[in-house]
Amino acid sequence: MDDRERYARGMEVRRAVLGEAHVAAAQAACTGLTAEFQDLITRYAWGEIWARPGLPRQTRSLVTVAMLVALNRPDELRMHLRAAVACGVRPRELKEVLLQAAIYCGVPAANAAFHLAAGELPPLEDSGDETQNGGAT
């Protein structure tokens, strides 16, 4: 596969995950400074990694959210929380990732992520299965 094909595949995946409006805005904001970076992430992040068949997009989204919590990248986290929901990840699954992050990334990181997620995710449906052992959350 050459770079043109990789770029085309990357744009297809990027649009599917982030949405046409986000990708169009990113392209419109390209300048002489940022154009090569946008090309790079389209070809490699989206055309190589996100396009790989080894993990479903929902799993890639969950892993990405966890890593962004760990790295304290709120702008990217906000974008990927919305993208995860658009890819079919349920808000309840994202809540579980943020709880897991509290243990492995630290409570302050998870606290910041929960605050950010509260503004980005649709409300959870109260189905009574909030915890596996019947306790309150």
C-alpha positions as CSV (number, residue, x, y, z in Angstrom):
1,M,0.0,0.0,0.0
2,D,1.4,3.4,-0.9
3,D,0.9,6.7,1.0
4,R,-2.0,7.8,-1.2
5,E,-3.9,4.6,-0.4
6,R,-3.0,4.8,3.3
7,Y,-4.2,8.4,3.4
8,A,-7.5,7.5,1.7
9,R,-8.1,4.6,4.1
10,G,-7.1,6.8,7.0
11,M,-9.6,9.5,6.0
12,E,-12.4,6.9,5.7
13,V,-11.7,5.5,9.2
14,R,-11.2,9.0,10.6
15,R,-14.5,10.2,9.3
16,A,-16.2,7.0,10.6
17,V,-14.8,7.4,14.1
18,L,-14.7,11.2,14.6
19,G,-17.5,12.3,12.2
20,E,-17.5,14.3,9.0
21,A,-17.9,17.6,10.8
22,H,-14.8,17.1,13.0
23,V,-12.6,16.0,10.0
24,A,-13.8,18.8,7.8
25,A,-13.1,21.4,10.6
26,A,-9.6,19.9,11.0
27,Q,-8.9,20.0,7.3
28,A,-10.2,23.6,7.1
29,A,-7.9,24.6,9.9
30,C,-4.8,23.2,8.2
31,T,-2.0,25.7,7.7
32,G,1.5,25.5,6.4
33,L,2.5,24.7,9.9
34,T,-0.1,21.9,10.5
35,A,-0.8,20.3,7.1
36,E,2.1,17.8,7.3
37,F,1.1,16.8,10.8
38,Q,-2.6,16.3,9.7
39,D,-1.3,14.1,6.8
40,L,0.9,12.1,9.2
41,I,-1.9,11.3,11.7
42,T,-4.3,10.5,8.9
43,R,-1.9,8.1,7.3
44,Y,-0.5,6.4,10.4
45,A,-2.9,6.8,13.3
46,W,-6.0,6.3,11.2
47,G,-4.8,4.5,8.0
48,E,-2.5,2.1,9.7
49,I,-3.4,1.6,13.4
50,W,-7.2,2.3,13.6
51,A,-7.7,0.5,10.3
52,R,-6.0,-2.8,11.5
53,P,-8.3,-5.8,11.8
54,G,-7.0,-7.0,15.2
55,L,-9.4,-5.1,17.4
56,P,-12.9,-3.8,16.9
57,R,-13.3,-0.1,16.8
58,Q,-15.2,-0.1,20.1
59,T,-12.2,-1.8,21.8
60,R,-9.8,0.7,20.2
61,S,-12.0,3.5,21.5
62,L,-12.0,2.1,25.0
63,V,-8.2,1.6,25.0
64,T,-7.7,5.2,23.6
65,V,-9.9,6.7,26.3
66,A,-8.0,4.9,29.0
67,M,-4.6,6.1,27.6
68,L,-5.8,9.7,27.4
69,V,-6.9,9.6,31.0
70,A,-3.5,8.3,32.0
71,L,-1.7,11.0,29.9
72,N,-4.0,13.8,31.1
73,R,-5.0,14.9,27.7
74,P,-8.4,16.5,28.2
75,D,-9.0,17.9,24.7
76,E,-8.3,14.6,23.0
77,L,-10.2,12.7,25.8
78,R,-13.3,14.9,25.1
79,M,-13.1,14.1,21.4
80,H,-12.6,10.4,21.9
81,L,-15.4,10.1,24.4
82,R,-17.8,11.4,21.8
83,A,-16.2,9.2,19.1
84,A,-16.5,6.2,21.3
85,V,-20.2,6.7,21.7
86,A,-20.5,7.2,17.9
87,C,-18.7,3.9,17.4
88,G,-21.2,2.1,19.5
89,V,-19.5,2.1,22.9
90,R,-22.2,2.5,25.7
91,P,-21.7,5.3,28.2
92,R,-21.9,2.5,30.9
93,E,-18.8,0.9,29.4
94,L,-17.0,4.2,29.4
95,K,-17.9,4.7,33.0
96,E,-16.2,1.3,33.8
97,V,-13.1,2.4,31.9
98,L,-13.0,5.6,34.0
99,L,-13.4,3.6,37.2
100,Q,-10.6,1.2,36.1
101,A,-8.5,4.3,35.4
102,A,-9.0,5.4,39.0
103,I,-7.0,2.4,40.1
104,Y,-4.3,2.3,37.5
105,C,-3.9,6.0,36.6
106,G,-4.9,7.6,40.0
107,V,-7.9,9.1,41.5
108,P,-7.1,12.7,40.4
109,A,-6.8,11.6,36.8
110,A,-10.1,9.7,37.0
111,N,-11.8,12.5,38.8
112,A,-10.9,15.0,36.1
113,A,-12.0,12.4,33.4
114,F,-15.4,11.9,35.1
115,H,-15.9,15.7,35.3
116,L,-15.1,16.0,31.6
117,A,-17.2,12.9,30.7
118,A,-20.2,14.3,32.5
119,G,-20.4,17.1,29.9
120,E,-19.8,14.8,26.9
121,L,-21.8,11.6,27.5
122,P,-25.5,11.0,27.4
123,P,-27.0,10.2,30.8
124,L,-26.8,6.6,31.9
125,E,-30.0,4.6,32.0
126,D,-30.7,3.4,35.6
127,S,-31.0,-0.4,34.9
128,G,-30.2,-1.5,38.4
129,D,-27.0,-3.2,37.4
130,E,-24.6,-0.5,38.4
131,T,-22.3,-2.9,40.1
132,Q,-21.6,-6.6,39.8
133,N,-22.1,-7.3,43.5
134,G,-25.3,-5.4,44.1
135,G,-23.7,-2.5,45.9
136,A,-24.3,1.2,45.3
137,T,-21.9,3.2,43.1
